[in-house]
Amino acid sequence: MRVVVSVGGSVLAPDLDPERVAAYAEAIERLAADGCEVGVVVGGGGVAREYIETAREIGANEVELDRLGIGTTRLNARLLIAALGDHASLAPAVDTEEAAAALRRDEVAVMGGVTPGQTTDAVAAAFAESVDADLLVYATSADGVYDADPNADPDATQFASLSPAELVEVVLPMSRDAGASAPVDLLAAKLIDRAGIRSIVLDGTDPTAVVDAVLRGDHTGTDVVPVDGEEPSYWTGER
């Protein structure tokens, strides 16, 4: 089973806690030990936002801000690589082609951001599409996809399951509202829809949640299921 896991920076490194990073590395190693081919895309989180806001105040333009964010995602990726040791590629991949090559070498492929204007959400979706991944998992600080921002609307309702096209419809209005928070950005949703990628959006605060979702399909988040999509073979007992 080939899986790409997008780990939000606010999930992996809300602060520089070696135990949290080690726990995520252990979860990824469990997937690899069970026979999964694993690619990981790491976000920037709060540290990236701090750098970006500081740089904005001193006059940096948007491309420069994006590059700061990309640099931070790659720092977070290096933290994870250090925890994975010999299981991972030596350095964060700089594009999906390099990450795919790492998978072919039976390494855990780890990457951060790639290019200005593109979030790690979209990088993960593009990576999953490029390697024909069986599953794409977004480990976020939100427990799935809601019809509104649950942090702002106490009546927001979680979707148990969506089609990729429905995911685009849900995310689209959130992307227009600067005060809203979409669990997956619009470009990522469109790539998932284009490629028909089976996906899960879940609360990744506990890294074992990612293991349960990948190996058994057990989670409390949102399934994004392509029309006529089949369950990954791992979930049906076929390897």
C-alpha positions as CSV (number, residue, x, y, z in Angstrom):
1,M,0.0,0.0,0.0
2,R,1.4,3.4,-1.0
3,V,0.4,6.3,1.3
4,V,1.2,9.9,1.5
5,V,0.8,11.6,4.9
6,S,0.6,15.4,5.2
7,V,1.6,16.4,8.7
8,G,0.7,19.9,9.7
9,G,3.5,21.9,11.3
10,S,1.2,22.7,14.2
11,V,0.7,19.0,14.7
12,L,4.4,17.9,14.4
13,A,6.1,20.8,16.0
14,P,3.8,23.2,17.8
15,D,6.9,23.7,19.9
16,L,10.3,22.1,19.7
17,D,9.4,18.9,21.6
18,P,11.7,16.0,20.7
19,E,9.2,13.5,22.2
20,R,6.4,14.6,19.9
21,V,8.7,14.4,16.8
22,A,10.0,11.0,17.9
23,A,6.4,9.8,18.4
24,Y,5.5,10.8,14.8
25,A,8.7,9.0,13.5
26,E,7.6,5.9,15.4
27,A,4.2,6.0,13.8
28,I,5.6,6.3,10.3
29,E,8.1,3.5,11.0
30,R,5.2,1.3,12.1
31,L,3.5,1.9,8.7
32,A,6.7,1.1,6.9
33,A,7.3,-2.1,9.0
34,D,3.8,-3.2,8.0
35,G,4.7,-3.0,4.4
36,C,3.5,0.4,3.4
37,E,5.4,2.7,1.1
38,V,5.3,6.0,2.9
39,G,5.8,9.6,1.7
40,V,5.5,12.4,4.2
41,V,4.9,16.1,3.5
42,V,5.6,18.4,6.5
43,G,4.0,21.8,7.1
44,G,5.5,24.9,8.7
45,G,3.0,25.6,11.5
46,G,3.3,28.4,14.0
47,V,7.0,28.9,13.5
48,A,6.5,29.6,9.8
49,R,3.7,32.1,10.6
50,E,6.0,33.9,13.1
51,Y,8.7,34.3,10.5
52,I,6.3,35.4,7.8
53,E,4.6,38.0,10.0
54,T,8.0,39.4,11.1
55,A,9.2,39.6,7.5
56,R,6.0,41.2,6.4
57,E,6.4,44.0,9.0
58,I,9.9,44.8,7.6
59,G,8.7,44.9,4.0
60,A,9.2,41.5,2.5
61,N,7.1,40.8,-0.6
62,E,4.8,37.8,-0.9
63,V,7.2,35.6,-2.8
64,E,9.9,36.3,-0.1
65,L,7.3,35.4,2.5
66,D,6.5,32.1,0.7
67,R,10.2,31.3,0.6
68,L,10.5,31.8,4.3
69,G,7.5,29.5,4.8
70,I,9.1,26.9,2.5
71,G,12.4,27.1,4.4
72,T,10.5,26.5,7.7
73,T,8.7,23.5,6.4
74,R,12.0,22.0,5.3
75,L,13.5,22.6,8.8
76,N,10.5,20.7,10.2
77,A,11.1,18.0,7.6
78,R,14.7,17.7,8.7
79,L,13.6,17.2,12.3
80,L,11.5,14.3,11.2
81,I,14.3,12.9,9.1
82,A,16.6,13.0,12.1
83,A,14.1,11.1,14.1
84,L,13.6,8.5,11.4
85,G,17.3,7.8,11.0
86,D,18.1,5.2,8.4
87,H,14.5,4.7,7.4
88,A,14.3,8.1,5.6
89,S,15.9,9.9,2.7
90,L,18.9,11.9,3.7
91,A,17.4,15.3,3.1
92,P,14.0,16.8,2.3
93,A,13.1,16.2,-1.3
94,V,12.8,19.5,-3.3
95,D,10.1,18.3,-5.7
96,T,7.8,15.4,-6.1
97,E,10.1,13.7,-8.6
98,E,12.9,13.5,-6.1
99,A,10.4,12.2,-3.4
100,A,9.1,9.5,-5.8
101,A,12.7,8.4,-6.4
102,A,13.2,8.0,-2.7
103,L,10.1,5.7,-2.5
104,R,11.6,3.6,-5.3
105,R,14.7,3.2,-3.1
106,D,12.4,1.8,-0.3
107,E,13.0,4.9,1.8
108,V,10.5,7.0,3.6
109,A,10.3,10.1,1.4
110,V,10.1,13.3,3.4
111,M,9.5,16.7,1.9
112,G,8.3,20.2,2.9
113,G,7.2,23.0,0.6
114,V,8.2,23.2,-3.0
115,T,7.4,26.5,-4.7
116,P,6.0,30.0,-3.8
117,G,2.2,30.2,-3.9
118,Q,1.7,26.5,-3.2
119,T,0.9,25.2,0.3
120,T,2.1,21.8,1.7
121,D,-1.6,20.7,1.4
122,A,-1.3,21.0,-2.4
123,V,2.2,19.5,-2.4
124,A,0.9,16.4,-0.7
125,A,-1.9,16.0,-3.1
126,A,0.4,16.5,-6.1
127,F,2.9,14.0,-4.6
128,A,0.0,11.4,-4.0
129,E,-1.1,11.9,-7.6
130,S,2.4,11.6,-9.1
131,V,3.0,8.2,-7.4
132,D,-0.5,6.8,-7.8
133,A,-0.9,6.6,-4.0
134,D,-3.6,4.4,-2.6
135,L,-4.3,6.8,0.2
136,L,-3.7,10.4,1.2
137,V,-4.0,11.4,4.8
138,Y,-4.1,14.9,6.2
139,A,-3.0,14.9,9.8
140,T,-4.3,18.3,11.0
141,S,-5.3,20.0,14.2
142,A,-9.0,19.7,13.1
143,D,-11.0,16.5,13.4
144,G,-12.1,16.4,9.8
145,V,-14.0,18.6,7.4
146,Y,-16.9,20.7,8.6
147,D,-19.6,22.8,6.8
148,A,-18.3,25.8,8.6
149,D,-15.3,26.8,10.7
150,P,-15.9,24.9,14.0
151,N,-13.7,27.4,15.9
152,A,-16.0,30.2,15.0
153,D,-19.4,28.4,14.6
154,P,-20.5,26.1,17.5
155,D,-23.2,24.7,15.2
156,A,-20.7,23.5,12.6
157,T,-21.4,20.0,11.4
158,Q,-18.7,17.4,10.6
159,F,-18.9,15.5,7.4
160,A,-18.3,11.8,7.9
161,S,-17.8,11.3,4.2
162,L,-17.5,13.4,1.0
163,S,-16.8,12.9,-2.6
164,P,-13.8,14.8,-3.9
165,A,-16.1,17.1,-5.9
166,E,-18.1,17.8,-2.7
167,L,-14.8,18.6,-0.9
168,V,-14.1,21.3,-3.4
169,E,-17.6,22.8,-2.9
170,V,-17.1,22.9,0.8
171,V,-13.6,24.4,0.7
172,L,-14.3,27.0,-2.0
173,P,-16.3,29.5,0.1
174,M,-13.9,29.0,3.0
175,S,-11.0,30.0,0.7
176,R,-12.7,33.3,0.0
177,D,-13.2,34.2,3.6
178,A,-10.1,35.4,5.4
179,G,-11.6,34.6,8.7
180,A,-12.4,31.0,8.0
181,S,-10.1,28.0,8.3
182,A,-10.3,25.2,5.8
183,P,-8.7,21.9,6.8
184,V,-7.5,21.4,3.3
185,D,-6.8,24.3,0.9
186,L,-8.7,24.8,-2.4
187,L,-5.8,23.7,-4.7
188,A,-5.3,20.5,-2.8
189,A,-9.0,19.8,-3.0
190,K,-9.0,20.3,-6.7
191,L,-6.0,18.0,-7.2
192,I,-7.7,15.3,-5.1
193,D,-10.8,15.7,-7.3
194,R,-8.8,15.6,-10.5
195,A,-6.9,12.5,-9.6
196,G,-9.7,10.8,-7.7
197,I,-7.5,10.2,-4.7
198,R,-8.9,8.4,-1.7
199,S,-8.2,10.7,1.2
200,I,-8.8,11.1,5.0
201,V,-8.7,14.4,7.0
202,L,-8.3,13.7,10.7
203,D,-7.0,15.1,13.9
204,G,-3.3,14.1,13.9
205,T,-2.5,15.4,17.4
206,D,-2.0,11.7,18.4
207,P,0.2,10.1,15.8
208,T,-1.3,6.7,16.5
209,A,-4.5,8.0,14.8
210,V,-2.6,8.1,11.5
211,V,-1.5,4.4,12.0
212,D,-5.1,3.3,12.7
213,A,-6.5,5.2,9.8
214,V,-3.9,3.9,7.3
215,L,-3.8,0.3,8.4
216,R,-7.5,-0.3,9.2
217,G,-9.5,2.8,8.1
218,D,-10.4,3.5,11.7
219,H,-10.6,7.2,12.5
220,T,-13.0,9.9,13.7
221,G,-12.3,12.3,10.8
222,T,-13.7,12.7,7.3
223,D,-13.3,10.2,4.5
224,V,-13.0,11.6,1.0
225,V,-14.2,8.8,-1.3
226,P,-14.0,9.0,-5.1
227,V,-17.1,7.9,-7.0
228,D,-16.8,4.1,-7.5
229,G,-13.7,4.2,-5.3
230,E,-12.7,1.0,-3.7
231,E,-11.4,0.6,-0.1
232,P,-7.6,0.2,0.2
233,S,-6.7,-3.5,0.2
234,Y,-5.2,-3.2,3.7
235,W,-8.7,-2.5,5.0
236,T,-10.2,-5.6,3.4
237,G,-7.5,-7.9,4.5
238,E,-5.8,-8.2,1.1
239,R,-2.1,-7.1,1.0
